């Protein structure tokens, strides 16, 4: 019998941590290190768990994730961080292997992996291939509209939306990030190679999970010699795997449903519009490919498993 991989989830009680736990608990070759309620905030107990595991998922606020890294003294421990803290740190692998062979190889060879942000995942999946192929310039001034389920706000927001006595304001979609200083903006520009941060308009809706990220383009945004078909072909070439997929004519009778992939771990990329005005769309689950599913996918790469192991993939 082969030895089991020891895994510790630091922050298992949070929304992302719980989803990772649910996936790993069903795996016969994973041994989970669990701290009880009295131990999970004890620094020394966490230090012991972090140094006795093979892989640690950090499902913590930024400051706590940074602290957790300092507690690791065992050079063999692989850290997979779901916080914002290390996503643009060049010493950490960026956890979206679909972007390039270089990204995939860095994940497979690194002991420090930063899981992409939920909104950022869709934006980067849409924009990265276009800059890579020089279909658009790194100086293009883009905007991004993102609609997410309320679970993206964590336990506090979930409680607000599921409170039977909630305020009427929770009945309608709510825009936030109004100061244009959303924490995902740095990641969105750094990973795609954009020289200018996009205008970013995130909106939370009255549904549990799911995400729809839209990036509009004018004809003038596209470099000379490229067309709508070139954009589609760039996605077809880039995303031919099981997790991120380009899908033609993927609407629901003229509509895009934001939670169509709720509970799943894959992402669908679509292109609509015409030669003058183009709409690029990524749909996925903010708790799946936007968080815990992406984290487990990175673990699968590290362990040499089938990359969809433990994941829910909805066929297109």
N, C-alpha and C positions, 0 to 999 in steps of 0.2 A: 504493500500500500504506500502511495506517495505521501510525503508530508503535506499537511495543509498549510495554506498561506494565512499567516496571522494578520488580522486587520483590526485597527482601532479607529473608531469614528469619534473624533473630538468635537462635541457639539451635536451628539446624536438626537437630542431632544428637539432641535429645530426642524423646520419644514423640510429643508434639503437633507439633513442628516437622517431623518426618519425614512425618507424615500430611498436613500442609499441603503439603510439598514434592511428595509423590506426586500430589496433586491438580493443583498448578500446573504441574508438569513436562509434563503432557499438553495444556496450553493453548497454542495457536499464537500467541496475542496477548500472552503473558507472557514477559518476558525475566528470568530469574533471575540475581541477583548471588550468586556463590558464593565463599566464602573457603575456602582449603585448611586442612588441619589445623594448619599453623604460623601461620596468620593469624587463625583464628576467635576466639582469646583475646587477640589483640593489640588494645589499645584504639584505637590510631590507625587500624588497618585497619578496625575496626568503625565508627569515626567516619566514615571515607571512604565506606564502604558505606551507612551510614545516611543520609548527606547526598546521595548520588548516586542514590538510588532514588526512585520515586514512592510506593510503599507499603512499609512495613516491618512485618513480623510479629515481635513480641517474645515468644519462647517461652522465657522465662527465669524463674529464681526472682525473688521480689519485689524484693530489693535490687538485683539486676542489671538488672531492668526499669526501676527508678527511675533507675539510673545511665545506662542507654541513652537515656532521654528527655533527660537533660542533654547528651548528645553531639550531639543534633540541632539544627543551626543553620539549616537550610533550612526556611523557613516553609511550603513547598509539600508537604513530606513528610507523608503520612498514616501514623499509627502505629496498629496494631491489636494490643493487648496481651492476651495470654492468661493473664497472672499475676493474682494477687489484688490487686495494688498500687493500681489505679485504679478499681475497680468501684463504689465509692461516692463518687468524686470528681465533684462537679457540673460540673467543667470538661470531663469526659469523657462521651461518649455511652455509654449502656449497650447492649451489643450484642444485644438481643433485640427486633427490630423488630415481632414479632407482638403485643407488649403494647399498643401504641397508635399512632396516627398521629404523636403527638408523639415517641415513641421512634424510629419509622422516620425521621421528618424530621431528627431530631438526628443520627442515624447518617449520613444522606446529606449533611448540611451540616457535619459536624465533621471535623477532622483528627486527633482523638484518640478512639479507640474502645476500650472495655474489654469483652472477651469474657466472658460469664457463666461462673461456676464450674459444674462438672459436677453435683454434688448440687443446687446452688442453682437450676439451670435448671429441673428438674422441680418443685421446691417453688414457685418463683415462678410458673411457668406454671399451677399449680393454684390458688394462693392469690390472686394479683393480680386476676383477674376477679371473685372473690367479694367482695373489699373494694371494688373499683371500683363494683360494682352494689349495694353495701351489703347483700349477702346475709349476710355476717358482719361483725362489728365489728372495727375495728383493734385493739381491746383483747382480742380472743379469744386465749385461751391454747391454742396448738396444739402438736401433736407431729408428728414426721416420722420415718418409717422408710425407709432407703434402702439398697438392695442393689446393689453394684457389682462388676464384674469387676476382676481384680487389675492390669490395665494402668493403672488410674487412679493407682496408686502409683508410676508411672514405671519407669525402667530397673532400679533396685535391687530393687523389689518383683517385677517381671517375672522377674528372674534368680532370686529366691528361690523363686517358684512353679514355675519351669521347671527347677529343679535336680533331677536324678534322685536325688540323695542327700538331698533336703529332709527336714526334721523332719515328724513325723506331724501336728503342729499345723496345717500348711498344708492338710490334707485336709478340714477342716471350716470352715464359715463363721466369720469372726472379727469381733467388734464392736470398734469403736475410737471415738475422740472421747469417751472416758469422762469427761473433766473438764467436758464441756459448754462447751468453749471453741474448738470447731472454727472454722477460719478462714472458712468460708462463712456463719456465723451472722449476722455484721454485714450482709452483702449480702442475705441472705434476709429480714431484717426491714426494712432500708432501702428496698429496691426495691418490696416489696409494700405498705409503709406500716404494717406491724405495729408496735404500740407495745411489744410484749413479744416477746423472742426465743423461738422455739419450742424445745421439748425435741427434740433431734436425735440419732437413733440410726443412724449409718452402719455398714454391715457389708460386708466384702469376702469374696467367694466364690471358689471354685476354678474360675473360668472366665475367659477372656481379656478379653472386653469385653461391655458391655451394662449397662444400669442400669434399676432399677425403684424409683421414689420413691412412697411412699404417705403420704397425710395423712388421718387419721380425723376424723370429725366426729360429735358427738352432736346430737340434735335441739335441745338447749338452746343449742348454739353458733350456730344459725341464727336470724337476726332474725325477728321476728313478721311474718307475711304472706308468707314465702317457704317453698318446699318443695323436695323432691328434684328435681322437674321443672324448677324455676327454676334450679337448679345446672346441670343438663344443658343447658338452653337458653342459659345464659350462656356455656358452652364452645362450643356450636354456633355462636353468634353471633361469638365472639371468634376461634375457630380454624377458619376455613373455607378456608385456603390449602393449599399443598402440603407445607409443612414441619412445622407443628404441626396436628394434626387431632383432633377429637373423634370417637371411634368407639364405637358402641353394641354391646354383646354381643361383646366382642373377646377373650374368654378362650379358652384351649385346653382344652376339655372340663372346665371347672371350675377350671383352673389358670391362673396368669399366669407366663409364662416370662420371666425377667429378661433373657436375651440374644436375644430374638426379633428385635431390630433391630440386632444386632451387625454392624458393617461398613457400616451405613447412617447417613444424616444427618437423618432425620426423627424426629418424636416423636408418640406416640399417647397421647391423654388419654382416660381411662375413668372412669365412675362406677358403683359397685356398692353393695349394701346395701339398706336399707329406710328408711322415714320416721323411724325412731328412731336408727339407727346407719348411717353412710354412710362408704364408703371411696373416696377420690379417688386415682387412680393415673396416673402418667406413666411411659411406657417409651420408652427411646431408647438410643443408644450413648454411653457416657461419653467415647469418643474422637471421636464424630460431632457430634451436636447439643450434646453436653456439652463440646466442645473445638474440634478442628480444623475440623469441618464448620461450626460456628457462626462461626468466624473467616473462612472462605472465603465464607460467606453474606454477612457484613458487607462484604467486599471487593466482592462482586457488586453490592450496593446502591450502594457508592461509585462503581463504574465504570458503572453504568447497565445492567448485564447482566441476563439472566434470573436470578432469585435462586437457581435450582437448578443453575446452570452449574457443572460440575465436581463436583457432589454425587451421592450415591447415594440415591435415594428409593425406599423399599419400599412398594408399594401396600398399602392396608389391606384 
